[in-house]
Amino acid sequence: MSRLTARFTSTSCLAIAVLIVLACGCSSYPQVTSAESLKFIRQVYTACNTKSPERVAKCAARLNELTAEKLISESEEATFRQILELAESGDWEASQQQALEFAQRQVE
């Protein structure tokens, strides 16, 4: 095996390993810290699933309330904001998928 082939093979293996790690766990979501937050996940998912800008706006307002009342953690807030920003930008599939994954994380 030539030196170039060996280098290409080891680089390919490294790239595949990195992709596997990224696919298996780097997009982890936080555990929710309150019943309100758990309920809110459903509201966010519904807003994204129905592709409703009105529901997304209501969720954004509710997120501000939950944050002000300190009913959610900073990591939860950041996750919800990311999902809502995707929805607000019109990326309904990605926002729905992230909301679903966030909800599924709660039962693992």
N, CA, C and O atoms as a GROMACS GRO file, in nm:
protein
  432
    1MET      N    1   0.086  -0.117   0.000
    1MET     CA    2   0.000   0.000   0.000
    1MET      C    3   0.091   0.123   0.000
    1MET      O    4   0.184   0.133   0.080
    2SER      N    5   0.062   0.214  -0.088
    2SER     CA    6   0.145   0.333  -0.096
    2SER      C    7   0.117   0.426   0.022
    2SER      O    8   0.015   0.414   0.089
    3ARG      N    9   0.207   0.517   0.044
    3ARG     CA   10   0.192   0.613   0.153
    3ARG      C   11   0.067   0.699   0.132
    3ARG      O   12  -0.003   0.729   0.229
    4LEU      N   13   0.039   0.739   0.009
    4LEU     CA   14  -0.079   0.820  -0.022
    4LEU      C   15  -0.207   0.743   0.005
    4LEU      O   16  -0.302   0.799   0.061
    5THR      N   17  -0.210   0.617  -0.033
    5THR     CA   18  -0.328   0.533  -0.009
    5THR      C   19  -0.350   0.514   0.141
    5THR      O   20  -0.464   0.522   0.187
    6ALA      N   21  -0.245   0.491   0.215
    6ALA     CA   22  -0.257   0.474   0.360
    6ALA      C   23  -0.308   0.601   0.426
    6ALA      O   24  -0.392   0.597   0.516
    7ARG      N   25  -0.257   0.715   0.381
    7ARG     CA   26  -0.302   0.842   0.437
    7ARG      C   27  -0.449   0.865   0.405
    7ARG      O   28  -0.526   0.908   0.491
    8PHE      N   29  -0.489   0.837   0.280
    8PHE     CA   30  -0.629   0.853   0.239
    8PHE      C   31  -0.720   0.763   0.321
    8PHE      O   32  -0.827   0.804   0.365
    9THR      N   33  -0.677   0.638   0.341
    9THR     CA   34  -0.756   0.542   0.418
    9THR      C   35  -0.772   0.587   0.562
    9THR      O   36  -0.883   0.582   0.616
   10SER      N   37  -0.666   0.631   0.626
   10SER     CA   38  -0.676   0.673   0.766
   10SER      C   39  -0.758   0.801   0.778
   10SER      O   40  -0.832   0.817   0.875
   11THR      N   41  -0.748   0.891   0.681
   11THR     CA   42  -0.829   1.013   0.682
   11THR      C   43  -0.975   0.979   0.664
   11THR      O   44  -1.061   1.037   0.730
   12SER      N   45  -1.005   0.885   0.576
   12SER     CA   46  -1.143   0.842   0.552
   12SER      C   47  -1.203   0.780   0.678
   12SER      O   48  -1.317   0.808   0.714
   13CYS      N   49  -1.125   0.696   0.744
   13CYS     CA   50  -1.173   0.632   0.868
   13CYS      C   51  -1.200   0.737   0.975
   13CYS      O   52  -1.299   0.727   1.048
   14LEU      N   53  -1.114   0.835   0.986
   14LEU     CA   54  -1.133   0.941   1.084
   14LEU      C   55  -1.260   1.020   1.053
   14LEU      O   56  -1.338   1.052   1.143
   15ALA      N   57  -1.280   1.052   0.928
   15ALA     CA   58  -1.399   1.127   0.888
   15ALA      C   59  -1.526   1.050   0.918
   15ALA      O   60  -1.624   1.107   0.966
   16ILE      N   61  -1.526   0.921   0.890
   16ILE     CA   62  -1.642   0.837   0.919
   16ILE      C   63  -1.668   0.830   1.069
   16ILE      O   64  -1.783   0.837   1.112
   17ALA      N   65  -1.564   0.817   1.148
   17ALA     CA   66  -1.580   0.812   1.293
   17ALA      C   67  -1.640   0.942   1.346
   17ALA      O   68  -1.728   0.939   1.433
   18VAL      N   69  -1.595   1.055   1.295
   18VAL     CA   70  -1.648   1.184   1.337
   18VAL      C   71  -1.796   1.194   1.301
   18VAL      O   72  -1.876   1.240   1.382
   19LEU      N   73  -1.833   1.152   1.182
   19LEU     CA   74  -1.974   1.156   1.140
   19LEU      C   75  -2.060   1.068   1.228
   19LEU      O   76  -2.172   1.106   1.263
   20ILE      N   77  -2.011   0.952   1.265
   20ILE     CA   78  -2.087   0.862   1.353
   20ILE      C   79  -2.109   0.927   1.489
   20ILE      O   80  -2.220   0.923   1.543
   21VAL      N   81  -2.006   0.986   1.545
   21VAL     CA   82  -2.019   1.054   1.675
   21VAL      C   83  -2.119   1.168   1.664
   21VAL      O   84  -2.204   1.183   1.752
   22LEU      N   85  -2.111   1.245   1.560
   22LEU     CA   86  -2.205   1.357   1.543
   22LEU      C   87  -2.348   1.307   1.529
   22LEU      O   88  -2.440   1.368   1.584
   23ALA      N   89  -2.367   1.201   1.456
   23ALA     CA   90  -2.502   1.149   1.435
   23ALA      C   91  -2.560   1.086   1.561
   23ALA      O   92  -2.682   1.083   1.579
   24CYS      N   93  -2.474   1.036   1.648
   24CYS     CA   94  -2.523   0.962   1.765
   24CYS      C   95  -2.542   1.043   1.891
   24CYS      O   96  -2.600   0.991   1.987
   25GLY      N   97  -2.496   1.166   1.897
   25GLY     CA   98  -2.515   1.227   2.026
   25GLY      C   99  -2.477   1.371   2.043
   25GLY      O  100  -2.499   1.426   2.152
   26CYS      N  101  -2.424   1.434   1.947
   26CYS     CA  102  -2.383   1.571   1.968
   26CYS      C  103  -2.500   1.668   1.968
   26CYS      O  104  -2.485   1.783   2.011
   27SER      N  105  -2.613   1.624   1.921
   27SER     CA  106  -2.729   1.713   1.919
   27SER      C  107  -2.822   1.677   2.035
   27SER      O  108  -2.943   1.666   2.017
   28SER      N  109  -2.764   1.659   2.153
   28SER     CA  110  -2.845   1.622   2.268
   28SER      C  111  -2.925   1.742   2.317
   28SER      O  112  -2.886   1.857   2.299
   29TYR      N  113  -3.035   1.712   2.377
   29TYR     CA  114  -3.125   1.814   2.428
   29TYR      C  115  -3.129   1.805   2.580
   29TYR      O  116  -3.109   1.697   2.636
   30PRO      N  117  -3.154   1.916   2.647
   30PRO     CA  118  -3.157   1.914   2.794
   30PRO      C  119  -3.282   1.846   2.848
   30PRO      O  120  -3.385   1.839   2.780
   31GLN      N  121  -3.273   1.796   2.970
   31GLN     CA  122  -3.392   1.747   3.040
   31GLN      C  123  -3.472   1.869   3.085
   31GLN      O  124  -3.415   1.969   3.128
   32VAL      N  125  -3.603   1.860   3.074
   32VAL     CA  126  -3.685   1.971   3.121
   32VAL      C  127  -3.689   1.971   3.273
   32VAL      O  128  -3.673   1.867   3.336
   33THR      N  129  -3.712   2.088   3.330
   33THR     CA  130  -3.704   2.102   3.476
   33THR      C  131  -3.838   2.132   3.540
   33THR      O  132  -3.845   2.147   3.662
   34SER      N  133  -3.945   2.140   3.460
   34SER     CA  134  -4.076   2.168   3.520
   34SER      C  135  -4.187   2.107   3.434
   34SER      O  136  -4.168   2.076   3.317
   35ALA      N  137  -4.302   2.092   3.496
   35ALA     CA  138  -4.419   2.044   3.423
   35ALA      C  139  -4.461   2.144   3.316
   35ALA      O  140  -4.509   2.106   3.210
   36GLU      N  141  -4.443   2.271   3.345
   36GLU     CA  142  -4.475   2.376   3.248
   36GLU      C  143  -4.390   2.361   3.122
   36GLU      O  144  -4.440   2.377   3.010
   37SER      N  145  -4.266   2.330   3.140
   37SER     CA  146  -4.175   2.314   3.027
   37SER      C  147  -4.214   2.192   2.943
   37SER      O  148  -4.209   2.197   2.820
   38LEU      N  149  -4.252   2.085   3.010
   38LEU     CA  150  -4.295   1.965   2.940
   38LEU      C  151  -4.421   1.993   2.857
   38LEU      O  152  -4.432   1.950   2.742
   39LYS      N  153  -4.513   2.065   2.915
   39LYS     CA  154  -4.634   2.105   2.843
   39LYS      C  155  -4.599   2.195   2.725
   39LYS      O  156  -4.660   2.187   2.618
   40PHE      N  157  -4.501   2.282   2.746
   40PHE     CA  158  -4.462   2.377   2.643
   40PHE      C  159  -4.400   2.306   2.522
   40PHE      O  160  -4.416   2.353   2.409
   41ILE      N  161  -4.331   2.196   2.544
   41ILE     CA  162  -4.276   2.121   2.431
   41ILE      C  163  -4.388   2.081   2.336
   41ILE      O  164  -4.373   2.093   2.214
   42ARG      N  165  -4.498   2.035   2.389
   42ARG     CA  166  -4.612   1.995   2.305
   42ARG      C  167  -4.666   2.114   2.226
   42ARG      O  168  -4.698   2.101   2.108
   43GLN      N  169  -4.675   2.230   2.292
   43GLN     CA  170  -4.724   2.349   2.224
   43GLN      C  171  -4.631   2.388   2.109
   43GLN      O  172  -4.677   2.423   2.000
   44VAL      N  173  -4.503   2.384   2.134
   44VAL     CA  174  -4.405   2.420   2.030
   44VAL      C  175  -4.413   2.320   1.915
   44VAL      O  176  -4.413   2.359   1.799
   45TYR      N  177  -4.419   2.192   1.947
   45TYR     CA  178  -4.429   2.090   1.842
   45TYR      C  179  -4.555   2.112   1.758
   45TYR      O  180  -4.550   2.105   1.635
   46THR      N  181  -4.666   2.138   1.823
   46THR     CA  182  -4.792   2.161   1.750
   46THR      C  183  -4.781   2.282   1.660
   46THR      O  184  -4.827   2.279   1.546
   47ALA      N  185  -4.722   2.389   1.709
   47ALA     CA  186  -4.705   2.510   1.628
   47ALA      C  187  -4.621   2.480   1.504
   47ALA      O  188  -4.653   2.526   1.394
   48CYS      N  189  -4.515   2.404   1.522
   48CYS     CA  190  -4.427   2.371   1.409
   48CYS      C  191  -4.492   2.270   1.314
   48CYS      O  192  -4.481   2.282   1.192
   49ASN      N  193  -4.560   2.172   1.371
   49ASN     CA  194  -4.625   2.068   1.292
   49ASN      C  195  -4.738   2.125   1.205
   49ASN      O  196  -4.758   2.081   1.092
   50THR      N  197  -4.811   2.221   1.259
   50THR     CA  198  -4.923   2.280   1.184
   50THR      C  199  -4.879   2.396   1.096
   50THR      O  200  -4.959   2.454   1.022
   51LYS      N  201  -4.751   2.430   1.105
   51LYS     CA  202  -4.694   2.539   1.025
   51LYS      C  203  -4.773   2.668   1.046
   51LYS      O  204  -4.808   2.738   0.951
   52SER      N  205  -4.799   2.697   1.172
   52SER     CA  206  -4.882   2.811   1.209
   52SER      C  207  -4.798   2.926   1.266
   52SER      O  208  -4.751   2.919   1.379
   53PRO      N  209  -4.779   3.032   1.186
   53PRO     CA  210  -4.706   3.148   1.238
   53PRO      C  211  -4.772   3.208   1.362
   53PRO      O  212  -4.703   3.260   1.450
   54GLU      N  213  -4.904   3.201   1.368
   54GLU     CA  214  -4.975   3.255   1.485
   54GLU      C  215  -4.940   3.175   1.611
   54GLU      O  216  -4.915   3.233   1.717
   55ARG      N  217  -4.939   3.044   1.599
   55ARG     CA  218  -4.904   2.960   1.714
   55ARG      C  219  -4.757   2.980   1.753
   55ARG      O  220  -4.724   2.980   1.872
   56VAL      N  221  -4.672   2.995   1.654
   56VAL     CA  222  -4.530   3.020   1.684
   56VAL      C  223  -4.515   3.151   1.761
   56VAL      O  224  -4.438   3.158   1.856
   57ALA      N  225  -4.588   3.254   1.720
   57ALA     CA  226  -4.583   3.383   1.790
   57ALA      C  227  -4.632   3.368   1.934
   57ALA      O  228  -4.574   3.427   2.026
   58LYS      N  229  -4.738   3.289   1.955
   58LYS     CA  230  -4.788   3.266   2.091
   58LYS      C  231  -4.684   3.189   2.173
   58LYS      O  232  -4.666   3.216   2.292
   59CYS      N  233  -4.617   3.095   2.110
   59CYS     CA  234  -4.513   3.019   2.180
   59CYS      C  235  -4.396   3.111   2.218
   59CYS      O  236  -4.341   3.099   2.327
   60ALA      N  237  -4.360   3.202   2.129
   60ALA     CA  238  -4.250   3.295   2.160
   60ALA      C  239  -4.287   3.382   2.280
   60ALA      O  240  -4.204   3.408   2.368
   61ALA      N  241  -4.413   3.427   2.284
   61ALA     CA  242  -4.459   3.508   2.397
   61ALA      C  243  -4.460   3.424   2.525
   61ALA      O  244  -4.420   3.472   2.632
   62ARG      N  245  -4.506   3.301   2.515
   62ARG     CA  246  -4.509   3.213   2.633
   62ARG      C  247  -4.368   3.181   2.681
   62ARG      O  248  -4.345   3.170   2.801
   63LEU      N  249  -4.276   3.165   2.588
   63LEU     CA  250  -4.136   3.140   2.626
   63LEU      C  251  -4.082   3.256   2.708
   63LEU      O  252  -4.011   3.235   2.807
   64ASN      N  253  -4.114   3.377   2.668
   64ASN     CA  254  -4.070   3.494   2.745
   64ASN      C  255  -4.129   3.491   2.886
   64ASN      O  256  -4.061   3.525   2.983
   65GLU      N  257  -4.254   3.450   2.898
   65GLU     CA  258  -4.318   3.439   3.030
   65GLU      C  259  -4.249   3.332   3.116
   65GLU      O  260  -4.217   3.356   3.233
   66LEU      N  261  -4.227   3.215   3.057
   66LEU     CA  262  -4.162   3.106   3.131
   66LEU      C  263  -4.023   3.146   3.177
   66LEU      O  264  -3.980   3.110   3.287
   67THR      N  265  -3.954   3.220   3.093
   67THR     CA  266  -3.819   3.266   3.128
   67THR      C  267  -3.826   3.367   3.242
   67THR      O  268  -3.749   3.358   3.338
   68ALA      N  269  -3.917   3.462   3.230
   68ALA     CA  270  -3.931   3.564   3.335
   68ALA      C  271  -3.971   3.504   3.469
   68ALA      O  272  -3.927   3.550   3.574
   69GLU      N  273  -4.054   3.402   3.464
   69GLU     CA  274  -4.101   3.335   3.587
   69GLU      C  275  -4.000   3.231   3.637
   69GLU      O  276  -4.022   3.167   3.740
   70LYS      N  277  -3.888   3.216   3.564
   70LYS     CA  278  -3.783   3.121   3.599
   70LYS      C  279  -3.835   2.977   3.612
   70LYS      O  280  -3.795   2.902   3.702
   71LEU      N  281  -3.926   2.941   3.521
   71LEU     CA  282  -3.981   2.806   3.520
   71LEU      C  283  -3.906   2.712   3.427
   71LEU      O  284  -3.935   2.593   3.420
   72ILE      N  285  -3.806   2.768   3.355
   72ILE     CA  286  -3.724   2.685   3.268
   72ILE      C  287  -3.578   2.724   3.287
   72ILE      O  288  -3.545   2.836   3.327
   73SER      N  289  -3.493   2.629   3.256
   73SER     CA  290  -3.348   2.655   3.269
   73SER      C  291  -3.298   2.731   3.146
   73SER      O  292  -3.367   2.744   3.046
   74GLU      N  293  -3.176   2.781   3.157
   74GLU     CA  294  -3.115   2.852   3.045
   74GLU      C  295  -3.098   2.761   2.924
   74GLU      O  296  -3.118   2.804   2.810
   75SER      N  297  -3.062   2.636   2.948
   75SER     CA  298  -3.044   2.544   2.835
   75SER      C  299  -3.177   2.510   2.768
   75SER      O  300  -3.182   2.496   2.646
   76GLU      N  301  -3.283   2.499   2.847
   76GLU     CA  302  -3.415   2.478   2.789
   76GLU      C  303  -3.456   2.599   2.705
   76GLU      O  304  -3.503   2.585   2.592
   77GLU      N  305  -3.436   2.717   2.761
   77GLU     CA  306  -3.471   2.840   2.690
   77GLU      C  307  -3.397   2.847   2.556
   77GLU      O  308  -3.457   2.878   2.454
   78ALA      N  309  -3.268   2.817   2.558
   78ALA     CA  310  -3.188   2.823   2.436
   78ALA      C  311  -3.240   2.723   2.332
   78ALA      O  312  -3.246   2.755   2.213
   79THR      N  313  -3.276   2.605   2.377
   79THR     CA  314  -3.328   2.503   2.285
   79THR      C  315  -3.461   2.548   2.226
   79THR      O  316  -3.482   2.538   2.105
   80PHE      N  317  -3.552   2.598   2.311
   80PHE     CA  318  -3.681   2.646   2.261
   80PHE      C  319  -3.661   2.762   2.162
   80PHE      O  320  -3.727   2.767   2.059
   81ARG      N  321  -3.572   2.853   2.194
   81ARG     CA  322  -3.548   2.967   2.104
   81ARG      C  323  -3.496   2.921   1.969
   81ARG      O  324  -3.536   2.973   1.865
   82GLN      N  325  -3.407   2.825   1.971
   82GLN     CA  326  -3.353   2.772   1.846
   82GLN      C  327  -3.465   2.712   1.760
   82GLN      O  328  -3.472   2.737   1.640
   83ILE      N  329  -3.551   2.634   1.821
   83ILE     CA  330  -3.661   2.570   1.748
   83ILE      C  331  -3.755   2.677   1.693
   83ILE      O  332  -3.796   2.670   1.577
   84LEU      N  333  -3.790   2.774   1.777
   84LEU     CA  334  -3.882   2.879   1.732
   84LEU      C  335  -3.822   2.966   1.622
   84LEU      O  336  -3.893   3.010   1.532
   85GLU      N  337  -3.692   2.990   1.630
   85GLU     CA  338  -3.626   3.068   1.524
   85GLU      C  339  -3.632   2.995   1.390
   85GLU      O  340  -3.651   3.058   1.286
   86LEU      N  341  -3.616   2.864   1.393
   86LEU     CA  342  -3.629   2.786   1.270
   86LEU      C  343  -3.770   2.800   1.213
   86LEU      O  344  -3.787   2.818   1.093
   87ALA      N  345  -3.868   2.790   1.300
   87ALA     CA  346  -4.008   2.802   1.254
   87ALA      C  347  -4.034   2.942   1.200
   87ALA      O  348  -4.098   2.957   1.095
   88GLU      N  349  -3.986   3.043   1.271
   88GLU     CA  350  -4.008   3.181   1.226
   88GLU      C  351  -3.943   3.208   1.091
   88GLU      O  352  -3.991   3.291   1.014
   89SER      N  353  -3.834   3.137   1.062
   89SER     CA  354  -3.766   3.156   0.933
   89SER      C  355  -3.832   3.074   0.822
   89SER      O  356  -3.793   3.084   0.706
   90GLY      N  357  -3.932   2.994   0.859
   90GLY     CA  358  -4.003   2.914   0.759
   90GLY      C  359  -3.947   2.774   0.739
   90GLY      O  360  -3.992   2.702   0.650
   91ASP      N  361  -3.850   2.735   0.820
   91ASP     CA  362  -3.794   2.600   0.810
   91ASP      C  363  -3.877   2.507   0.899
   91ASP      O  364  -3.834   2.464   1.006
   92TRP      N  365  -3.997   2.478   0.851
   92TRP     CA  366  -4.094   2.402   0.930
   92TRP      C  367  -4.047   2.260   0.958
   92TRP      O  368  -4.064   2.210   1.068
   93GLU      N  369  -3.987   2.195   0.858
   93GLU     CA  370  -3.942   2.057   0.878
   93GLU      C  371  -3.836   2.046   0.986
   93GLU      O  372  -3.844   1.960   1.074
   94ALA      N  373  -3.738   2.134   0.981
   94ALA     CA  374  -3.631   2.130   1.081
   94ALA      C  375  -3.685   2.164   1.219
   94ALA      O  376  -3.647   2.101   1.318
   95SER      N  377  -3.772   2.263   1.227
   95SER     CA  378  -3.827   2.301   1.358
   95SER      C  379  -3.912   2.189   1.416
   95SER      O  380  -3.906   2.160   1.536
   96GLN      N  381  -3.992   2.125   1.331
   96GLN     CA  382  -4.075   2.014   1.377
   96GLN      C  383  -3.987   1.898   1.422
   96GLN      O  384  -4.014   1.837   1.526
   97GLN      N  385  -3.884   1.867   1.346
   97GLN     CA  386  -3.794   1.758   1.381
   97GLN      C  387  -3.723   1.785   1.512
   97GLN      O  388  -3.712   1.695   1.596
   98GLN      N  389  -3.674   1.906   1.532
   98GLN     CA  390  -3.605   1.938   1.657
   98GLN      C  391  -3.700   1.934   1.776
   98GLN      O  392  -3.664   1.888   1.884
   99ALA      N  393  -3.822   1.982   1.757
   99ALA     CA  394  -3.920   1.978   1.866
   99ALA      C  395  -3.952   1.833   1.902
   99ALA      O  396  -3.965   1.800   2.020
  100LEU      N  397  -3.964   1.748   1.802
  100LEU     CA  398  -3.991   1.607   1.826
  100LEU      C  399  -3.875   1.541   1.899
  100LEU      O  400  -3.896   1.466   1.995
  101GLU      N  401  -3.753   1.568   1.855
  101GLU     CA  402  -3.636   1.510   1.920
  101GLU      C  403  -3.622   1.559   2.065
  101GLU      O  404  -3.584   1.482   2.153
  102PHE      N  405  -3.654   1.685   2.088
  102PHE     CA  406  -3.650   1.741   2.223
  102PHE      C  407  -3.752   1.667   2.311
  102PHE      O  408  -3.722   1.632   2.425
  103ALA      N  409  -3.871   1.645   2.258
  103ALA     CA  410  -3.974   1.574   2.334
  103ALA      C  411  -3.932   1.430   2.360
  103ALA      O  412  -3.948   1.379   2.471
  104GLN      N  413  -3.878   1.364   2.258
  104GLN     CA  414  -3.835   1.224   2.275
  104GLN      C  415  -3.724   1.212   2.378
  104GLN      O  416  -3.716   1.112   2.450
  105ARG      N  417  -3.640   1.312   2.388
  105ARG     CA  418  -3.530   1.311   2.485
  105ARG      C  419  -3.583   1.304   2.629
  105ARG      O  420  -3.514   1.256   2.719
  106GLN      N  421  -3.703   1.350   2.648
  106GLN     CA  422  -3.758   1.355   2.783
  106GLN      C  423  -3.799   1.217   2.835
  106GLN      O  424  -3.815   1.198   2.956
  107VAL      N  425  -3.817   1.122   2.745
  107VAL     CA  426  -3.859   0.988   2.788
  107VAL      C  427  -3.749   0.884   2.779
  107VAL      O  428  -3.772   0.766   2.804
  108GLU      N  429  -3.629   0.927   2.745
  108GLU     CA  430  -3.516   0.833   2.736
  108GLU      C  431  -3.462   0.802   2.874
  108GLU      O  432  -3.367   0.725   2.886
   0.00000   0.00000   0.00000
